[in-house]
């Protein structure tokens, strides 16, 4: 059993062969995919996928690069979407000060509103952070402080790009850390250290399809059937069986997103 904790197979990259992509993932032992929204339309498409395929679940939210598109009423619309039992998280939300497709102040506003929504509904969050480590850490530290029930897992830092010290800060706050195909890149020494040192019960694996294709297929479109390459690399780094990594990260995803444990 493997769960791809973050993919975007609703995107147009998959329009010609989406059914085959999902079939290939199943053939590779992928028992679940969290398809993550980027804006209202993407969130709606993610939810439709989750309704159409029993092994796909949806997250709904505005990516920071899409924050400029959020209009009055969109937060209420997300709240309606997430009432569906196939929706399991608010995401992908956060800050991206690398591309700055949306003004930083607008990103902060949209991020804060979606965090408030997640807290109100008791849902986990899927966090995007690019060149905004200090800001995201400060915001999430303030966010988790008033929340009740100590020990509750609050979400995941997707495609984590910080260091081990920062990862432990997030883990102490109730977040999991997700590793993607970039852990397979020869230059990814920091990610190798993360894969080796972080507790296995705090790790998720993801493809971020169609992005971050593992080294073996680099240059091609990524897809969920490639997730075993991420699992195998983590297992190689930790010197443990790949099956152990697959089962542990799958159980972590089931626990965080409250998925059916089949």
N, C-alpha and C positions, 0 to 999 in steps of 0.2 A: 504494500500500500504506500503510495506517494501522493501528497497533496501539493499542488502548485498554488501557493498562497497569494499569487499576484500575477494576473495576466490581463490583456486587453484584446481578447479575440473578437470583440464587437467591432473593432476598427476595420476600415475598408481594405486593409492589407489581406484580410481573410475572406473577403466577399466571394471569391471564386471557388474556395475549397474548404469552407468552414466545417462542414460535416466530416470531411476526410481528416481535417486537423484534429477534431475531437476524437474520431475513431483511432487515429494513430496514437493519441495520448493514452487511450484506454489500453491499447495493445502493449504499451510500455509500462503498464501497471499504475497509471495515474487514476486514482479513485475519486479525486475531487479537484476542482479548479475554482478559485475565487476570482471572478471577473470584476474588474474595478472601474468604476465610472470616473470620467474626467470633467463632465459638465452635465446639464440636465438631459440632453439628448443621449449622451453616452450612458448615463445612469439608467435611463429608460430602456436602452438597448441591452444593457447588462442584465436588467431584471427580466426582459423578455427571454434572453438566453437561459437564465436560471429557471424560468417556467417551462421552457421547451426541453431542457436536458436535466435529468435528475441528479447528475454529478457536478453540475455547475451551480454556484451560489453567487450572489451579487453584493457589491458594495456600491453605495451611491454617494456622490460628492463632487465638489469642484476642485480640480487640480489647481495649484497656485498659478500656473501659466494660463489658466482659463478664468482666473478670478475677475478679470475685467468684463467678462461676459455675464456675471451674475447680476440679475435684475431684481427689483422689488417683487416679492412673492416667490422667488426661486427657493428660498430656504424653507418656506412652508410647503412647497411642492416636494422637496426632498423628504420632508417629514411625512408626507403622505405616501411617497414611494416606499419608504423604509418600514411602513406598516405591514407590507407583504412578508410572509414568513420566509420567502426565498432571499430576502435582503438580510445580511448578517453583520454589516459594518458601515460606518461613515468613512468614505475615502474615495479617492485619494486626495488628502488635504495636507496643507503645510506651507512651506516657503521655498522659493527658488530665486536666489539672488544671482544666479549665473546667467540665465537667459533674460530675466526681467521682462518677459512678454507682458506681464501685468505690473503696474507701478507697485513698489514695495508697500506703500501705505494701504493700497487696495487689497494686496495679498494678506496683510495683517488683519484687516477688517473681516475678510471672508473666512480666513482661518479661525479667528475667534468666534464668529457666529456658528460655524460648524462644530467646533469643540463644545460650545454651549448646547447645541442640539444633541450631540452624542451623550453628554452628561445627563440631559433631561430625559433621554430615552433609554439610558443604561446600555448603550451600544459601544463596542470597541471601535477604535479609530485606526486608520491606515495612514501613516505619516510619511510625507515626502519632504526631504531636506537636502537642498543642494546649495553649498556655499552659504549656509545660514545656520551653522551648528549652534552658535552662541544664542541666537535669537530663538530658535526652536526649543532649545533646552530650557531657557528662561520661561518661555510661554507654557511649556508642558509642566514645568515644576510648579508654577502658580496654579495651573489647571487641576492637577491631581490633589493639591493640598486640601481643598475643602470636601473632596469626594469621600464618602463613607466607605466602610468595609475594607479594612486593611488587608493586603494580600491579594486583592482582586486584580486580575490582569486587565490593563486599560487599552492595549493596542499593540501595534507593531511599527517599528521604524523600518520601512521598506527599503530594500537595496542599500543597506547601511554602508556609509562611507567614512565614518569616524574611526577613532582609535579604540583600543581595548578599554582605556579608562572611561571614555565617554559611554561606551556600550554598557559598562557596569553601572554607571549613573542611571541609565535608562532602565536597566533590569531592576535596580533597587526601587525605581518609581512604579514598577508594574508593567513595563513594556517588554515585548519580545524583540529580537533582532533577526532580520531576514537577509539571507545571502542569495545572490543571483549568479548568472553565468559569468560575471566578472571575476568570481573567485577562481575560475579556470584559466585566467590570463597569466602568461609567464611573468608579467611585471607586477602582479597583484600581491606583493609581499605583505602589505598591511592586512589584506583580507585573509591571507594564509594564517597570520597570527591570530586573527579573530576566530577563524574556523577551528584552530587548535585549542584556544584557551577559554572560550566562552562555554558555559554550562550547556550540555546538549538539550536539557529540558527548557532552554530559553531561546532556541534557534528555530527559525522557519526557513524553508527553501522556496524559491520562486524563479520564474523565467522572465517576468516583466515583458512577455511577448507582446509585440513583435520586436522588442528591443533587447539589447545585451545578450546577443547570441553567444553560447559557449564557444571556446576556442576552436573546437573540432569543426564547427560549421560557421565560423566567423565570416562575416560578409554576406550571409544569407539572412532571410527573415527568421526570427526566433519563433518557436512554438512550444506548447506544453509537453510534447513528446520528447523534448530535449532535457527535461528536468532530471532524468537519471544521471546526466553528466555532472550536474551540480552536486547531487547526492554522492556520486562516486568520488568526486574530488574531495569533498569534506571527509569522507570515510578514509581516503588515502592519507590526508593530512593528519587525521586523528589516529590512524592505524587501528581502525576497528572495521567490522564488516559493514558493507553498504546497507544491508538490510536493517541493521540497527539504527543507522542514520535515518533511513526512510521511515521506519516505524515511529521513531521518537519525534521527528518533525511533523509527521502526520497527526500523531496524538496531540502535539502542541497546538496545531491548527484547529483540530476538533474542539479542544478545550477553549481556546481563545474565541473562536467564532461560534461556539455552541452548535456544532454541526452534528447531524445524526452519526452515531458511531456504529457503522455497519461492518 
